[in-house]
C-alpha cells in the first residue's frame, strides 16, 4: 500500500499562482481598453477592473509570505507552523490586507452608485 500523496504539490501551486499573478493584470488591462473603446464610463469601471487585476499579484505576494513564515529549516530547526507568533502574524496580516481591499471595493462601489443617482 502506497502512502497518501498530495493532490497538488506546493511547487506546482506556486507555478500556477505565478501565471495568475501575471495574466490577471494583463486581462484587466485588456478589459479596460475594450470598455474604453465601447464608450463605457471608464473611470469607475476601470478602477474596479484594475483592482480585480491587482488581486493576482496581491494573492501571489501573500502566498509567498505565508510560505516563508511557515517554512521548515532543518539546519536551524525552525518550523513556523509550531509557533503561535507566526499564526498571530499571519492572521493579522491577512485580516489587514482583506480589510483594506474590502474598504477600497466598498468605497468604489458606493462612489459609483452615488454618481448614477
Beta strands, then each sheet from edge to edge (+ up, - down):
strand 1: 72-73
strand 2: 78-79
sheet 1: 1+ 2-
end
